[in-house]
């Protein structure tokens, strides 16, 4: 089955630890043995297992609101207050957005989703909106060696 989507967060329901589980229904007349050797015949209507799917952790911060605040009220620090950075918001308020340069930089950083909410969650972004995925390289990442002619 397709995951049920929460309309307020635009993410699958019951998303915890960046994982949601979707019911998988085996085809009718499939016989499976479990780890104890007990056979079970599925009719196609009962849940066979739950498939884990990746989801984003969201806590109510809207991407559209953050960009709009940064564009129109960034010189007052409203964007940083909204995202949970009160010290930076107060500093931007007292310096009038670092004379406008800090407001421009923050607008670019928020628009590119480099600066996000302070609690580490992701923005709420509609499915038709832009969504960036960060690529990371770890020790488990396969690296192809370059060959020189």
Buried (B, 14 or more C-beta within 10 A) or exposed (E): EEBEBBEEBBBBEEBEEEEBBBBEBBEEEEEEEEEEEEEEEBEEEEEBEEEEEEBBBBEEBBBEBBBBBBBEBBBBBBBBBBBBBEEBBEBBBEBEBBEEEBBBBBBEBBBEBEBBBEEEBBBBBEEEEEBEEEEEEEEEEEEEEEEEE
